[in-house]
């Protein structure tokens, strides 16, 4: 287990999460810092755990123009005023490990808080 932590630290991975289908998805420190920059989505800074739950439990939709891109969405009651959902955008891909095997390379590209009106409401 210590080796995995060392690999994650050296690779820049902040955390790896499995979605409801068992797909491993990682968030890098660089992507997280980009997401929460003042000119992007600083309101998400205190809601990283909500993003993690969105990836684990949220509704997943494939983007029609980019079949490698998926949008994960989940509602929450504890977000700042004006927001009721967390959205995570994940890019799916593959890489080759040091043994030459193909391995998943799925990462969170960006995330945001949004307000989605309930259907019929």
C-alpha positions, 0 to 999 in steps of 0.5 A: 500500500505504501508503494501505491501512495508513493506512485500516486505522489510521484505521478501527481495523482491527488486521488483515484476513485472508482465510478459505479461501473468500477472504472478507475478515475483519477484527479491530479493535483494540477487539475484540482488547482486549475479547477479551483483557481479564482478565474475558474471555479473557486466555489468548489474548493471546499467540495472535493468530497462532493466531487468524489461522491459525484464520480462514485454515485452520479449519473453518467452521460457520454458527450455526443461529440467526443465519445471519450468524454463523460459528464458525471452529475449528482445533486447535493443539499449542502452546496452554496446558495444558487447551486444544487449539483456537482458536475465532473467531466472525465476523459477516458483513455488508455496507457501502456504500463512499464510491463507493456500492458494496456491500462485505463487512463481515466482522469477528471479534466474539470469540475463545477457547481451548477444549478439544475432545475427539477423536471416539471418545476 
